[in-house]
Amino acid sequence: MKLLFDESLPPRLVELLSDIYPGSKHVHSEQLGAADDAALWAYAKANQFAIVSKDSDFAERSILESTPPKVVWIRLGNCSTAEIEQLLRSEYQTLRAFIEKDDEVCLLLGQR
């Protein structure tokens, strides 16, 4: 289960979560920091990533274009990197089940 973290999330998450989400990347490490949403979508699809974002853009795109890729929408508002890390660790089983289901396109995590 590889995650592609978009610009709205800290690049440090890749390292912090490498033990449970191996192979994950941040858009900056893939030279996609300035890319538009369509380019990120295509990259995630071609490389079998699930997109993780705090923005609604990919959630909306997932409804229109379906999967792959899957989208994980982090709904924590202003928060620390540690809070995002903890959320993704605590929701590992939920995220894993979501990735394995063919009929689900977007997972919302951390609604406040």
N, C-alpha and C positions, 0 to 999 in steps of 0.2 A: 504494500500500500504506500505509494509514493505521493507526496503532497507537493504542490507548487504554490509557494506563498507569494502573494502579489505585493505591490508597492505599499499597500496600507499596513503591512505587517513587518516587524523587525527582522532583518536578515539573520540575526542571532538565533532565531527559533530553529533553523536547520540544525545547528550544532547542538542546541539544548535538547532537541527531540530525536536526535539520530539513533538513540538506542531503541526506540519503539516505532519510528517512522524512517527506516533506513532508505537511502536513495532520494530523499526529499531535497528540493532545491528552492532557492529564492530567485525571483525574476532577475535580480541584479547579477547574480552569479552566472546566469544564462544569457547575459547581455540583452535582456528584454525590459530593462527599467523604463525606457521611454516608449516602448511598444504600445500600440492601441489594444483594446480589448479583443478585437478579432484575431490579432496576431498571437496574443497569449492563449486564446481559446484553441487556435490551430496547433500551437506548440504543445499544449497540454494533451490534446487529442492524439497527436502523432507520437507522443512519448509516454503515453499511459499514466498521466498525472491526474490527480484530483486537485482542483483549484481551491485554495483557501483564501478568503478575503473578508474584510470588514465592510466592504462596500456592497451595495445592492445590485450593482451593474451585472455581475456574473449570475446572481440568483435570477434576475430578470431574463438574461440570455438563456439560462438553462431551461426556462419554460418554453421559450420560442424554438430552441434548437435541439432540445433533449440531450441525451448522452451518447457517446462520451464527449467531453469529460464530465465527471461528477463535480458538484460545487458544494463546498462547506462554507456557510456564511456565519462568521463570528459576530455575535450580537452583544458585545460587552461595553460599547461606548468607550469613553476614555478610561484606559486601564494600563497596567504595567505589562511588560513582557512576561514577568513571572505569572501574572494572572492568566494570560493566554496559554502559556506553557501548562499550567495546572489544569486549565479547562481541557486542552487537547489530551493530556494524560488521563484525566478522570473519565473522559468520554471515548477512550480508545475502543472499547467493545461496541459502543453505539456506532462509532465511525466505521469500524470494520464491517458490521452488519449492513450498514448503509451502502458501502462500496460493493458488497456482494449482491445486493438486490438490483435486478435489472430495471424494475419499474419506478425507482425513485431517482430524482435528478438533483435535488437540492436538500441539504440538511442544515437546519438552523441550530446553532449551539450558543448557549449562554444568554438567552433572552432575559432582560431585566425589566 
